Amino acid sequence: SLPRPMPGEVEETRARILALCDPELLGTAFQPIFRARTGELEGCEALLRLPAGTGFAGPYEAFTAALRVGLASELEVASTARVFRDAEPFVGEHLIFLNVLAPFLTDPRLGAPWLVEKVVAHGRQPSQVILELPEISRISDFQEFSRALDPFRLAGFRIAIDDFGAGYTNLRMITDISPDFVKLDRVFIEGIFANARKRI
């Protein structure tokens, strides 16, 4: 079992996360995604970048801590605002793959109308945005979570599973969530030229 947090540790972590919940402090990098058959640019995955001196090694550690102290949605709101603003000048008509944690999608304070408003305000349409579930998204009830995704799908968003095969991902994410995209973890691809089972 995990060690219990020391007194004051939760409060300190919350304070560090809350300090990051300002879009002006964050940055974005865009990783291109190409179609394998044609080499054509399909879109970009938006990757959050943290300022120096946060006490976190990177976004993964920050979001893991945010999940632990109940501030995942707050950090997601800030990073989403920054992503759409940074994407305006150069992403064009291409797709944006936006990493979102499960709590963000099920938070009653947010929801599909809120996200549509943010997307449209930055000159895009929901059909251009792929909501990508990273491997740290722990989902306890897949069917209930799939129902929570319905309003986002009806609004035009599509769903992707990131790093499938790593972290908390499992086959139920495919059977119950029915994603539009599945991005395989590198464990399935490394050495594939010499491994017939991986090729299958």
Summary of the structure (lengths in Angstrom):
residues: 200
radius of gyration: 17.5
end to end distance: 37.1
largest distance: 55.5
contacts: 553
relative contact order: 0.11
helix: 44%
strand: 19%
